[in-house]
């Protein structure tokens, strides 16, 4: 009932200018699958599904759970987005969330792949769809699609360079993809060893926050640069000399 009527009461006939949304969407009845588009509310789905541990579900739940392909098909034109649920459930690694959504496999603590149960195995999404869910659609759900979410002139240069094209590899190989460089606000914040040729500053990153011993540095949160586009913020240069 809450899922059906609460957004309707909030939105009325005014559309959804504030980008009201419903998160998780893990178990959905048949009659509610197309309801998001009818109301105009944004569905934001929980991306990661643990399959290495057994969680008992009733038959009715397994029939209604993790129906991402059906949810997207039932709401054409509506930007369905992704969210994590760390630290309780999830990996903190968006690439492993992508692995989960495209294959329904997950990674065990020892690095082995765990296969999904039968009811879940067919509820996968194409990599191209998941990329949109995790980038421009997520930015839209946050009402920040004019700032981030795509590589577009005038948007913030918040981006990563990764070691493989997810659309060109076997989806099961997504787990092996590494982040090679991270830029926040146009400034290089992380450069992996061996990837210096891809890093605008040549890997000379000195002000990233150190992570735990033996780990890569953590990129800092994005910093706004009002009135300055990403083309003037490479490596943090924001004056006319940049």
N, C-alpha and C positions, 0 to 999 in steps of 0.2 A: 504494500500500500504506500509506504513512504516513497519508494522509488517512482511510483506512478503519479502521485498527486502533489507531492511537495514542489517539484519544479514547475508544475502547471500553475500552482497558486502564486509562485514568485514571478513567473514570466508573464502570465496573462496573455494579452494580445500585443505586447510591446516588443516581441522578438527577444533577443538575448544580447543586448549591447554590452553587458558586463561579463559575458562569457561564463555564465553559470554552467556547472558541469557536475557529472556524477562519476565518482572514482570507483575503482576496483572492477565492477561489472563481472564478477567471477561466476555467479550462478544467475541465470536469467530465464524466466519463463518464455514460452513461445510468443504469447500475446504482447510481451513487453519488448521483444527484439526491435520492432520498428518505432517504438514510442519516442525515442530520442529525437528523430527527425520530425515527427509529428508535433512535438512540443518546441523543438529548437534548442534543446539542451545538449551539451557536448559530452559524449562518452569518453572517459579517460580510463584505459584498461590497465590492470596490473599485469606487467609483462612477464615476470619470472615465475616458473612453476617448478617446485622441487619434486623430483621423481626418484631420487636416490633413497628417500625414506618413504615408508608406506603410511598413507593417511586413509583410513577407511571412510568410504562414502556410500551412502545409500544409492540404490539404483536410480531413483528419481534425480538425485544430485548429479550423478555422473552423466545423465542424459542432458542436463542443463548447464554443466560447468564448462568454462573455458571455450565458449562458443564464439571466438573472435571472428572467424570467417563469416559466420552467419550474421553477427552483429554489424559488420561492415557492409555486407550485401543488403541487409534490411534497411540501411540508412544511407542510400547513395547521395554523394555530394556533401555529406557531413564529415568534417575532419576528426576522425577517431585518433586519439593520442595515447601515449604510453606514460606510465609512471612506475617508479620503483617503490619498494616498501622496506628499505633498509632502515635500521639494522635487524629488525625482527625476521623478515623473510627477504631473501635476495642476496646478491653477491657484492654489491657496490661497484660492479663492473658492467657498464652498459653493453659491452660486446657479448658477455655471457647471457645477458637478458635477450639479446638478439638471437643468440644460439637457441635459447629456450623457445622463443616465439616462432622461429623458422623450422625447428626440428622437433621440439618438445623433449629433446634430450637435455640433461643437466650434468654438471661436472661434480664428481665426488671429491672428497677431501684429498684422496690420493691421486687425483688427476685423471681417473678413468671416467668414461662416459656411461651414464645410466639411461637405459631405454625407457620410453614412456609406456604406461599401461595401454591396453588396446583402445579404450574409449577416448584417449587423448591423442593417439598417434596420428589421426587424420585431421586434427584441429590445428593445423599449421598455417602460416602465412608466408607469402613470397617475400624475399629479402627487400625488394623495392618498396613494398607496402610498409614493412617494419621500419625502414629508413625514414620514410615520411612521418610515421607515427612518432619516431624518436627525435625528429628535428623540427620541420616546419609546422607539423600538426601540434606538437607539444608547445611550440612557441605561440601558436594561435590560441591554444587553451589558456595560456598564461597572459594573453593580450600583449604579447611582446613580439609578434611576428613582423612588425616593422623595424625591429632592432636586431633580432637574431633569428636563427632557424634555417637560413639558407645563405649561400655565398653570393651576395648581391651588393653592388656598389651602394654605399650609404648606410649599410648595416654595420654593427659592431664586428670587428675581426676576432670573434671568439671561435676558435676552431682547433681541430686536431688533425694531424697527418698520421695515417695508420699504415701498417706494413703490407696490407693486401686489400684488394677491392672486394668487399663482401658480395657484390653481385656477380663476380667472376670466379669464385671458388666454390667448392662443395660446401654447402651450409655447415656440415659437421666440422669443417676446418676453421670456421669463424673463431672457435675457441683458441686457436693458435695465433690469432691476429694481435699484434703489439702496437701500442701507441709510440710513434717515433718522435713527434714534437707536439707541443701544446702552445697555443697562443691565446692570450687573454687581453682583450682591448687592444689588439694589434701588437702586443709585446710578447716576445718569446719567453715562456715561463719554464719550459722543460724541453730538453733535447736528449734523446736516448743515445747511449754510446754506440758509435758506428753509423749514426744517422746525421752527422754534422752537415753533410752536403745538402740536406733538406731543410736545415734550420737557418732562418734569416740572419741570426747572429753567429752562425758557425758553431753553435753549441756552447758559446760563452755565457752561460746562465749562472748568475751568482746570487740572485736575490729570491730564488724560489724557496719556499718553506721546506726544510728537510723533513723527510719521512722517517719511519723506523729504521734502525740499522740495517743496511743492506738493501733497502728499498729505493725506488725512484722518488725524486722530489714531488711534492704535491703542488699543483697549480693553485694560485690564489683565486679568490672570487673576482668576478669581473668588476671593473671600475668604469663608471660612465664618463664619457668625455663629451659634454653637451656642445652641440654645434660642430663637432669635428667628426668627419667620416673616417672609416677604416683606412682609406688610402692615405691619410695623413697621420696614421697612428702606428705605422710599422715600427716595431721595437720601441714603442713608447714615444716616438717623436711626434709632437702635436703642434709645433709652431710652423711658420711659413718656410723655414729652412728644410723641412722634412720632405 
